[in-house]
Amino acid sequence: MIEGRINLYSDTQTRPCPAMRDAMAQAEVGDEQGFLDPSVNALCTRVAALLGKEAAVFLPTGTMCNEIAIAVHCRPGDEIYAHHSAHIISFEGGGPAAIAGAMLRALPGERGMYTLDSLRAAIRDGGRYGPRPALVEVEQTANMGGGSVWPLDRIESVCALARERGLATHLDGARLLNAVVASGVSAASYAAPFDSAWIDLSKGLGCPMGGVLAGSRAFIEQAWRCKQRIGGAMRQAGIIAAAGLYALEHNVARLAEDHANARRFAAIAGACAGVSLPYGAIDTNIVFVDVSATGVSAWRISELLEARGVNIGAMSDTLLRAVTHLDVSQAMVEEAAHGFAAVLDTLR
């Protein structure tokens, strides 16, 4: 990909703003492994409180947050239950198997969300002939479900079933704060039913990197052991933790602008002949566009948009994904959507 002027490839494409860079430059730092970095300590305390958990640990990436949580909750041969499109299945390089030796049971469901009934049907009886049921995972928002927001009552019912069956629960909260802003439900309420939960700093919050994983003190103690084992300790990490503190102070409420821009993009692109929005209403900042009825390749559309300075990801030959974020204004989103329409007309 050649990065264009309007980058809707993902909300991971954001760059730290000047004020965030200033906060990073002025950060107090120390050895985070010895809990001597004031900025890291402040970030972990803040996120633990945000998620209603006892403690938290700062990690380089969201994928590491997921993989460490899985490694703490599971033993080799255990089974994890997640939606078939979940990030831990599709985008983490087989990490659950490679790092924790755990199996993944992919569950069906619309818009990236499985149902209580599908989970109940999937959980094994725990007999010695099959894998041991160990962990139930939810991704909020559901990326490949079009940024859909899991309703709180569904989360609570899924986690209640997990507890009843003796399973641990984990919340992949990569875009949890998008769900919070869209629904009005607090992060702590969404995280409450889970044994572990995390938020990503490098997506809608606009930080250059990082995620924060939270849970009980005992869980975080074990998470630190895994962090050390897989090379996640970062020493003077306050420089990047300061970006997270800035983002939590300044970049949460504004996520509503990204959601409005996503709806605007969907309205323009979805009005093109032969184009459909496979996930219907736009909950947050992710828009999937289905071009199968146009007879035009999504890859080719993405290619020609890139030539116009617009980045939109092709997920298959018929499906495109646009993700709004703080580096893309309403005017830029409208330009990108009209560019999509023009490219489509040209290819027809």
VMD Tcl script that draws the C-alpha trace (Angstrom):
set ca {
  {0.00 0.00 0.00}
  {1.15 3.52 -0.84}
  {-0.24 5.77 1.86}
  {-2.48 8.45 0.48}
  {-3.71 11.80 1.71}
  {-6.94 10.22 2.96}
  {-6.20 6.98 4.78}
  {-9.29 4.93 5.62}
  {-7.44 1.62 5.58}
  {-7.71 1.33 9.37}
  {-7.86 3.41 12.53}
  {-4.37 2.05 13.24}
  {-3.12 4.58 10.68}
  {-3.43 7.56 13.05}
  {-0.43 9.67 13.97}
  {0.14 11.40 17.32}
  {-0.92 15.05 17.22}
  {1.52 17.81 18.28}
  {0.01 18.03 21.79}
  {0.38 14.27 22.25}
  {3.99 14.47 21.05}
  {4.63 17.23 23.59}
  {3.18 15.05 26.36}
  {5.45 12.21 25.26}
  {8.53 14.45 25.19}
  {7.84 15.73 28.70}
  {6.95 12.35 30.24}
  {8.48 11.26 33.51}
  {10.15 7.89 32.96}
  {11.79 5.06 34.88}
  {12.22 1.29 34.75}
  {8.72 -0.04 34.19}
  {9.82 -3.59 35.08}
  {10.59 -2.35 38.57}
  {7.35 -0.31 38.69}
  {9.52 2.82 38.71}
  {8.04 4.56 35.67}
  {5.54 7.17 36.94}
  {3.82 7.55 33.57}
  {3.32 3.82 33.09}
  {2.07 3.46 36.66}
  {-0.39 6.32 36.17}
  {-1.69 4.82 32.92}
  {-2.19 1.37 34.47}
  {-3.98 2.85 37.48}
  {-6.25 4.88 35.23}
  {-7.16 2.00 32.93}
  {-7.75 -0.39 35.84}
  {-10.21 2.16 37.28}
  {-11.79 2.74 33.86}
  {-12.44 -0.99 33.47}
  {-13.36 -1.58 37.11}
  {-10.49 -4.01 37.71}
  {-7.92 -4.33 40.50}
  {-4.80 -3.92 38.41}
  {-3.46 -3.48 34.88}
  {-0.31 -3.98 32.82}
  {0.94 -1.87 29.91}
  {1.86 -3.85 26.79}
  {3.30 -2.94 23.37}
  {0.34 -4.22 21.33}
  {-3.27 -5.30 21.55}
  {-2.40 -8.70 20.14}
  {-0.03 -9.19 23.07}
  {-2.89 -8.27 25.42}
  {-5.00 -11.06 23.93}
  {-2.22 -13.62 23.78}
  {-1.04 -13.03 27.33}
  {-4.60 -13.25 28.64}
  {-5.09 -16.53 26.78}
  {-1.80 -17.88 28.13}
  {-2.87 -17.06 31.70}
  {-6.36 -18.51 31.36}
  {-5.53 -21.64 29.33}
  {-3.28 -24.69 29.42}
  {-2.14 -26.74 26.41}
  {-5.07 -28.66 24.96}
  {-7.71 -26.28 26.36}
  {-10.50 -24.89 24.18}
  {-11.45 -21.26 23.62}
  {-14.88 -20.17 22.36}
  {-15.02 -17.12 20.08}
  {-16.91 -15.84 17.05}
  {-15.55 -17.28 13.81}
  {-14.42 -13.81 12.66}
  {-12.71 -12.90 15.94}
  {-9.32 -11.21 15.88}
  {-7.75 -14.04 17.90}
  {-8.75 -16.47 15.14}
  {-8.10 -14.41 12.02}
  {-5.34 -11.91 12.73}
  {-2.94 -13.14 15.41}
  {-0.83 -15.63 13.48}
  {-2.19 -18.69 15.25}
  {-0.98 -17.26 18.55}
  {-3.39 -19.13 20.85}
  {-2.06 -22.45 19.52}
  {1.58 -21.40 19.25}
  {1.87 -19.60 22.59}
  {-0.72 -21.21 24.87}
  {-1.26 -24.52 23.05}
  {-4.99 -23.82 23.08}
  {-7.62 -24.79 20.53}
  {-10.18 -22.36 19.13}
  {-13.84 -23.22 18.65}
  {-15.33 -20.85 16.04}
  {-18.96 -19.93 16.73}
  {-21.51 -18.68 14.19}
  {-23.51 -15.50 14.55}
  {-24.50 -12.35 12.71}
  {-22.37 -9.19 12.71}
  {-19.48 -10.76 14.60}
  {-21.60 -11.74 17.60}
  {-22.52 -15.28 18.59}
  {-25.64 -16.09 20.59}
  {-26.10 -17.64 23.99}
  {-27.61 -20.71 22.35}
  {-24.66 -21.18 19.99}
  {-22.22 -20.94 22.91}
  {-24.26 -23.36 25.00}
  {-24.31 -25.87 22.13}
  {-20.54 -25.58 21.60}
  {-19.27 -25.99 25.16}
  {-18.10 -29.56 25.64}
  {-18.90 -31.67 28.68}
  {-15.29 -31.71 29.84}
  {-14.81 -35.45 29.38}
  {-11.27 -36.73 28.91}
  {-11.74 -37.50 25.21}
  {-12.13 -33.88 24.16}
  {-10.33 -30.62 24.87}
  {-11.06 -29.03 28.23}
  {-13.43 -26.04 27.93}
  {-11.47 -23.10 29.33}
  {-12.25 -19.64 28.00}
  {-15.09 -17.61 26.47}
  {-13.98 -14.57 24.45}
  {-15.91 -11.53 23.19}
  {-14.59 -8.85 20.82}
  {-16.09 -5.41 21.48}
  {-16.65 -3.87 18.99}
  {-16.75 -6.72 16.49}
  {-14.31 -5.62 13.78}
  {-15.34 -8.05 11.05}
  {-18.97 -7.59 12.04}
  {-18.77 -4.02 10.79}
  {-17.82 -2.43 14.11}
  {-20.99 -3.74 15.70}
  {-21.62 -3.21 19.41}
  {-22.38 -6.22 21.59}
  {-25.44 -5.38 23.72}
  {-24.68 -5.46 27.43}
  {-27.44 -7.97 28.17}
  {-26.00 -10.43 25.65}
  {-22.54 -10.04 27.16}
  {-23.92 -10.63 30.63}
  {-25.82 -13.76 29.58}
  {-22.80 -15.20 27.76}
  {-20.51 -14.58 30.75}
  {-23.09 -15.99 33.17}
  {-23.15 -19.22 31.18}
  {-19.34 -19.31 31.20}
  {-19.26 -18.92 34.99}
  {-21.93 -21.62 35.37}
  {-19.73 -23.99 33.36}
  {-16.54 -23.02 35.20}
  {-14.95 -21.19 32.24}
  {-12.88 -18.00 32.37}
  {-13.95 -14.96 30.32}
  {-11.92 -12.45 28.32}
  {-12.92 -9.19 26.62}
  {-10.96 -8.13 23.55}
  {-11.62 -4.43 23.97}
  {-9.58 -3.15 21.04}
  {-12.40 -0.73 20.20}
  {-14.25 -0.90 23.52}
  {-14.31 2.88 23.88}
  {-16.04 3.17 20.49}
  {-18.76 0.96 21.95}
  {-18.91 3.11 25.09}
  {-19.36 6.32 23.10}
  {-21.90 4.76 20.72}
  {-24.03 3.10 23.41}
  {-23.65 5.27 26.49}
  {-22.76 2.16 28.52}
  {-19.64 2.62 30.65}
  {-16.43 0.73 30.01}
  {-16.62 -0.67 33.55}
  {-20.12 -2.04 32.91}
  {-18.99 -3.78 29.73}
  {-15.88 -5.16 31.45}
  {-17.54 -6.19 34.73}
  {-18.59 -9.73 33.68}
  {-15.09 -10.59 32.40}
  {-12.08 -11.96 34.22}
  {-9.79 -9.95 31.95}
  {-10.27 -7.01 29.62}
  {-8.12 -4.53 27.72}
  {-8.23 -1.38 25.64}
  {-6.13 -0.47 22.63}
  {-4.41 2.91 22.53}
  {-3.25 2.81 18.90}
  {-6.63 2.77 17.13}
  {-9.29 5.42 17.68}
  {-7.39 6.98 20.57}
  {-4.60 7.99 18.20}
  {-1.50 6.76 20.06}
  {1.51 5.39 18.19}
  {1.35 2.04 20.00}
  {0.25 0.18 23.11}
  {-2.55 -1.59 24.92}
  {-3.46 -1.98 28.58}
  {-4.65 -5.32 29.97}
  {-6.61 -5.38 33.24}
  {-7.90 -7.96 35.68}
  {-7.46 -9.12 39.26}
  {-4.12 -8.60 40.99}
  {-3.45 -12.35 40.78}
  {-4.22 -12.33 37.05}
  {-1.94 -9.35 36.40}
  {0.86 -10.99 38.36}
  {0.66 -13.97 36.01}
  {0.34 -11.64 33.02}
  {3.64 -10.02 34.01}
  {5.32 -13.43 33.96}
  {4.06 -13.99 30.39}
  {5.04 -10.45 29.43}
  {8.59 -11.12 30.56}
  {8.65 -14.50 28.81}
  {7.65 -13.21 25.38}
  {9.71 -10.03 25.42}
  {7.07 -7.48 26.27}
  {8.95 -5.63 29.01}
  {9.84 -2.13 27.81}
  {11.98 -0.34 30.44}
  {11.48 3.47 30.16}
  {8.07 3.11 28.57}
  {6.67 6.32 30.03}
  {7.35 8.04 26.73}
  {4.59 5.98 25.09}
  {2.43 5.65 28.22}
  {2.18 9.45 28.25}
  {0.50 9.27 24.85}
  {-2.12 6.95 26.36}
  {-2.76 9.31 29.26}
  {-3.18 12.21 26.82}
  {-5.54 10.16 24.66}
  {-7.77 9.12 27.55}
  {-8.06 12.76 28.53}
  {-8.66 14.25 25.07}
  {-9.61 11.63 22.47}
  {-12.48 9.57 23.87}
  {-15.56 11.79 23.50}
  {-14.47 12.78 20.00}
  {-14.91 9.17 18.82}
  {-18.51 10.24 18.15}
  {-17.16 12.31 15.23}
  {-15.63 9.18 13.71}
  {-18.97 7.39 14.01}
  {-20.78 10.26 12.30}
  {-18.16 10.29 9.53}
  {-18.56 6.54 9.03}
  {-22.30 6.98 8.62}
  {-21.66 9.76 6.10}
  {-19.31 7.58 4.08}
  {-21.86 4.75 4.15}
  {-24.66 7.03 2.98}
  {-22.71 8.20 -0.08}
  {-21.11 4.87 -1.02}
  {-24.25 2.89 -0.27}
  {-26.26 5.05 -2.67}
  {-24.22 3.81 -5.66}
  {-26.04 1.38 -7.95}
  {-25.25 -2.25 -7.12}
  {-23.54 -1.39 -3.83}
  {-24.84 -2.72 -0.53}
  {-23.92 -2.39 3.13}
  {-23.83 -6.01 4.31}
  {-24.07 -5.19 8.02}
  {-26.84 -2.63 7.76}
  {-26.72 0.22 10.26}
  {-23.31 1.66 11.08}
  {-22.77 1.35 14.84}
  {-19.31 2.87 15.14}
  {-16.40 3.72 12.84}
  {-16.20 0.73 10.47}
  {-18.00 0.51 7.12}
  {-18.08 -2.60 4.94}
  {-19.14 -2.10 1.33}
  {-20.24 -5.03 -0.82}
  {-19.68 -4.52 -4.57}
  {-20.56 -8.05 -5.72}
  {-23.65 -6.88 -7.62}
  {-21.61 -4.36 -9.62}
  {-19.43 -6.97 -11.29}
  {-16.38 -4.88 -10.41}
  {-13.44 -6.17 -8.35}
  {-12.98 -4.67 -4.90}
  {-9.22 -5.07 -5.34}
  {-9.34 -2.96 -8.50}
  {-11.45 -0.30 -6.81}
  {-8.96 -0.13 -3.95}
  {-6.09 0.13 -6.44}
  {-7.62 3.02 -8.35}
  {-8.60 4.83 -5.16}
  {-5.00 4.53 -4.00}
  {-3.94 6.23 -7.24}
  {-6.27 9.09 -6.20}
  {-4.62 9.32 -2.78}
  {-7.36 7.42 -0.94}
  {-6.69 4.21 1.01}
  {-9.58 1.79 1.50}
  {-8.88 -1.87 2.22}
  {-10.17 -4.68 0.01}
  {-11.06 -7.62 2.25}
  {-11.95 -9.90 -0.68}
  {-12.84 -9.59 -4.36}
  {-16.27 -8.25 -3.44}
  {-15.84 -6.52 -0.07}
  {-14.18 -3.25 0.94}
  {-13.67 -1.83 4.43}
  {-13.35 1.85 5.32}
  {-12.44 2.87 8.88}
  {-12.78 6.44 10.10}
  {-10.49 8.01 12.71}
  {-9.22 11.31 14.07}
  {-6.89 12.01 11.15}
  {-9.78 12.03 8.65}
  {-12.20 14.97 8.63}
  {-15.79 14.97 7.40}
  {-14.68 16.73 4.21}
  {-12.02 14.07 3.59}
  {-14.52 11.28 4.21}
  {-16.94 12.83 1.72}
  {-14.15 13.23 -0.83}
  {-13.21 9.57 -0.37}
  {-16.80 8.40 -0.74}
  {-17.36 10.46 -3.88}
  {-14.04 9.16 -5.18}
  {-15.30 5.62 -4.60}
  {-18.43 6.42 -6.62}
  {-16.37 7.94 -9.45}
  {-14.00 4.97 -9.61}
  {-16.93 2.58 -9.65}
  {-18.55 4.49 -12.53}
  {-15.26 4.43 -14.46}
  {-14.84 0.66 -14.02}
  {-18.37 -0.06 -15.10}
}
mol new
graphics top color blue
foreach p $ca { graphics top sphere $p radius 0.5 }
foreach p [lrange $ca 0 end-1] q [lrange $ca 1 end] { graphics top cylinder $p $q radius 0.2 }
display resetview
